[in-house]
Amino acid sequence: MESHKRKYASDKFILLLLFFFFISLNIRAQQRISIGLHFDPLISWFGSDISEVKNDGARPGINFGLSFNKSFTPNYSFSTGVNLVSAAGRLSCSDTTRLEPYDSGDELITVPPGEAVLYKIQYVEVPLGLKLKTNQIGYLTFFSDVGVDPKVMVGGKMDIPALDIEGEKAMEELKLFNLSYHIVAGIEYGLGGNTAAILGLGFENNFLDITKDNGIQPEDKITHKMISIRLGINF
């Protein structure tokens, strides 16, 4: 049942991307707007502001979506889009921790000291940035994109290997909204006309707390950091 729900959510997001894609083609015909698709493998990990709670390892993930760039000079443009980010990370606490499952009526989960909790999180985000690019040199154009990313959590689960727990819903442990900043730099390789292949490197940091401090849990601020490889195409 859970796999069917995840597939249904992914299908809805893909349909949403296709809708924006075809709408943007119509807008692009009237304005100086370029559109792009990207599929970015990433590595993500957590950061903590207290010594009792610490990062316990990085995890792979993916960021894919649709981008829009509205030029206001030949070398500067406003960038936005819509992304689905699937990322994860591991946390451990030096004290006993009690976690709330999805249904607050269920019994709390007690995690022994030092045991890792793996959180798997899905976000839908709308990046808002400023893109700078050089004049084309041969087939190459160098670019950078800096901005912020308002986002909403659409899925959250946790694994606790020490307790043989896998795929437990974690919506009660994670905050619904967050905000990050992003930095992406790379190259565009011209394929003819306005079409270009993209290769870049990105960094993203959710600078708001992603976890709730429920019950007797320690008061902390947990941030989520990501390094990604930008693979895409612009039209």
C-alpha positions as CSV (number, residue, x, y, z in Angstrom):
1,M,0.0,0.0,0.0
2,E,2.8,2.5,0.9
3,S,4.6,1.8,-2.4
4,H,1.4,2.5,-4.3
5,K,1.0,5.8,-2.4
6,R,4.6,6.8,-3.1
7,K,4.1,6.0,-6.8
8,Y,0.9,8.0,-6.9
9,A,2.6,11.0,-5.3
10,S,5.5,10.8,-7.8
11,D,3.1,10.5,-10.7
12,K,1.2,13.6,-9.6
13,F,4.5,15.5,-9.4
14,I,5.5,14.4,-12.9
15,L,2.1,15.4,-14.3
16,L,2.6,18.8,-12.5
17,L,6.0,19.2,-14.2
18,L,4.5,18.4,-17.6
19,F,1.8,20.9,-17.0
20,F,4.3,23.7,-16.2
21,F,6.5,22.6,-19.0
22,F,3.8,23.0,-21.7
23,I,2.5,26.3,-20.2
24,S,6.1,27.6,-20.2
25,L,6.5,26.8,-23.8
26,N,3.6,29.1,-24.6
27,I,5.0,31.9,-22.4
28,R,8.5,31.4,-23.8
29,A,7.2,32.1,-27.3
30,Q,6.1,35.6,-26.1
31,Q,8.9,36.6,-23.7
32,R,12.6,36.1,-23.1
33,I,12.2,33.0,-20.9
34,S,14.3,29.9,-21.1
35,I,13.2,26.6,-19.4
36,G,15.1,23.6,-18.3
37,L,14.8,20.1,-16.9
38,H,17.3,18.8,-14.3
39,F,18.1,15.5,-12.5
40,D,20.6,16.0,-9.7
41,P,22.1,13.1,-7.7
42,L,23.0,14.4,-4.2
43,I,24.6,13.6,-0.9
44,S,22.9,15.0,2.2
45,W,23.7,15.1,5.9
46,F,22.5,16.8,9.1
47,G,24.1,19.5,11.3
48,S,23.4,20.1,15.0
49,D,24.0,23.0,17.3
50,I,24.4,20.9,20.5
51,S,26.9,18.2,21.4
52,E,24.3,15.8,22.7
53,V,22.8,15.3,19.2
54,K,25.2,14.8,16.3
55,N,25.3,13.9,12.6
56,D,25.8,10.1,12.1
57,G,26.6,9.9,8.4
58,A,25.6,11.2,4.9
59,R,23.1,9.6,2.6
60,P,22.4,9.7,-1.1
61,G,19.3,11.3,-2.6
62,I,17.9,13.0,-5.7
63,N,16.6,16.4,-6.8
64,F,14.6,16.7,-10.0
65,G,12.4,19.4,-11.4
66,L,11.8,22.2,-13.9
67,S,13.5,25.6,-14.0
68,F,12.6,28.9,-15.5
69,N,15.0,31.8,-16.3
70,K,13.7,35.3,-17.2
71,S,16.5,37.4,-18.6
72,F,16.6,41.1,-17.8
73,T,20.1,41.7,-19.3
74,P,22.1,39.4,-21.7
75,N,24.2,38.1,-18.7
76,Y,21.7,38.2,-15.8
77,S,18.4,36.5,-15.2
78,F,15.8,35.8,-12.5
79,S,15.6,32.0,-11.9
80,T,12.8,30.0,-10.4
81,G,11.1,26.6,-10.9
82,V,9.6,23.7,-9.0
83,N,11.7,20.8,-7.6
84,L,11.0,17.5,-5.8
85,V,13.8,16.8,-3.4
86,S,14.3,13.3,-1.8
87,A,17.1,13.5,0.8
88,A,18.1,11.8,4.0
89,G,20.5,11.8,7.0
90,R,21.3,10.1,10.2
91,L,21.2,11.5,13.7
92,S,22.3,10.0,17.1
93,C,21.8,11.3,20.6
94,S,24.0,10.6,23.6
95,D,20.9,10.3,25.8
96,T,17.8,8.1,25.6
97,T,15.4,9.6,23.1
98,R,11.6,9.1,22.8
99,L,10.1,9.6,19.3
100,E,6.5,10.1,18.3
101,P,5.2,7.9,15.4
102,Y,2.8,9.3,12.9
103,D,-0.3,8.5,15.0
104,S,0.1,10.5,18.2
105,G,-2.1,7.9,19.9
106,D,0.6,5.2,19.4
107,E,3.2,4.3,22.0
108,L,6.4,6.4,21.9
109,I,9.5,4.8,20.4
110,T,12.4,4.7,22.9
111,V,15.8,4.9,21.2
112,P,18.8,3.9,23.3
113,P,21.8,6.3,23.7
114,G,24.1,6.5,20.7
115,E,21.8,4.6,18.3
116,A,21.2,6.2,14.9
117,V,17.9,7.3,13.5
118,L,17.8,7.6,9.7
119,Y,15.3,10.2,8.5
120,K,14.1,10.1,4.8
121,I,12.5,13.4,3.7
122,Q,10.7,14.6,0.6
123,Y,10.3,18.3,-0.1
124,V,8.6,20.3,-2.8
125,E,10.5,23.5,-3.2
126,V,10.3,26.7,-5.3
127,P,13.8,28.1,-5.8
128,L,14.1,31.9,-6.2
129,G,17.5,33.0,-7.4
130,L,19.7,35.3,-9.5
131,K,21.6,33.6,-12.4
132,L,24.7,35.1,-13.8
133,K,26.4,33.8,-16.9
134,T,29.3,34.7,-19.2
135,N,29.2,35.4,-22.9
136,Q,29.4,32.2,-24.9
137,I,33.0,31.0,-25.5
138,G,33.0,28.6,-28.3
139,Y,30.2,26.1,-27.3
140,L,30.6,26.9,-23.6
141,T,28.9,29.3,-21.2
142,F,29.8,29.5,-17.5
143,F,27.1,30.3,-15.0
144,S,26.3,30.6,-11.3
145,D,23.0,30.7,-9.5
146,V,22.4,32.0,-6.0
147,G,19.1,32.2,-4.1
148,V,16.7,30.9,-1.5
149,D,14.3,27.9,-1.6
150,P,11.0,28.0,0.3
151,K,9.8,24.4,0.7
152,V,7.2,22.2,2.2
153,M,7.7,18.6,3.4
154,V,5.4,16.1,1.6
155,G,6.9,12.9,3.0
156,G,8.9,11.9,6.1
157,K,9.9,8.5,7.3
158,M,12.5,7.1,9.7
159,D,14.6,3.9,10.1
160,I,16.0,2.8,13.5
161,P,18.3,-0.2,12.8
162,A,18.8,-1.0,16.5
163,L,15.1,-1.5,17.0
164,D,14.5,-3.2,13.6
165,I,12.2,-0.3,12.6
166,E,12.1,0.5,8.9
167,G,9.8,2.9,7.0
168,E,8.1,4.3,10.2
169,K,6.2,7.5,9.4
170,A,7.9,10.5,11.0
171,M,5.6,13.4,10.2
172,E,5.2,14.2,13.9
173,E,9.0,14.5,14.3
174,L,9.7,16.8,11.3
175,K,8.6,20.4,10.6
176,L,6.3,21.0,7.7
177,F,8.0,24.2,6.3
178,N,11.6,25.1,5.8
179,L,13.8,27.6,4.0
180,S,17.2,27.0,2.5
181,Y,19.8,28.9,0.4
182,H,21.4,27.4,-2.7
183,I,24.6,28.0,-4.7
184,V,25.0,26.3,-8.1
185,A,27.9,26.9,-10.5
186,G,28.8,25.1,-13.8
187,I,28.8,25.2,-17.6
188,E,26.3,25.1,-20.4
189,Y,27.3,23.3,-23.6
190,G,25.5,24.6,-26.7
191,L,23.7,22.0,-28.7
192,G,22.3,24.3,-31.3
193,G,19.8,27.2,-31.2
194,N,18.7,27.8,-27.6
195,T,19.3,24.3,-26.5
196,A,22.2,23.5,-24.1
197,A,23.3,20.7,-21.9
198,I,24.1,21.6,-18.3
199,L,26.8,20.2,-15.9
200,G,27.3,21.9,-12.5
201,L,28.0,21.5,-8.8
202,G,25.5,22.7,-6.2
203,F,25.3,23.3,-2.4
204,E,22.1,23.7,-0.4
205,N,21.6,24.3,3.3
206,N,18.2,24.3,5.1
207,F,19.0,27.0,7.7
208,L,15.8,26.5,9.7
209,D,15.3,23.7,12.2
210,I,13.9,20.6,10.5
211,T,13.0,18.6,13.6
212,K,10.4,19.2,16.4
213,D,11.5,19.1,20.0
214,N,8.8,16.9,21.4
215,G,8.4,15.9,25.0
216,I,11.7,15.3,26.8
217,Q,13.8,15.5,23.6
218,P,16.7,17.9,23.8
219,E,16.2,21.4,22.5
220,D,18.3,21.6,19.4
221,K,18.5,23.0,15.9
222,I,19.0,20.5,13.2
223,T,19.9,21.7,9.7
224,H,20.0,19.7,6.5
225,K,22.9,20.2,4.0
226,M,23.2,18.9,0.5
227,I,25.9,18.7,-2.2
228,S,24.6,17.8,-5.7
229,I,25.7,17.4,-9.3
230,R,23.5,19.4,-11.7
231,L,22.6,17.4,-14.8
232,G,20.2,19.0,-17.1
233,I,19.2,20.6,-20.4
234,N,17.9,24.1,-21.2
235,F,15.6,25.0,-24.1
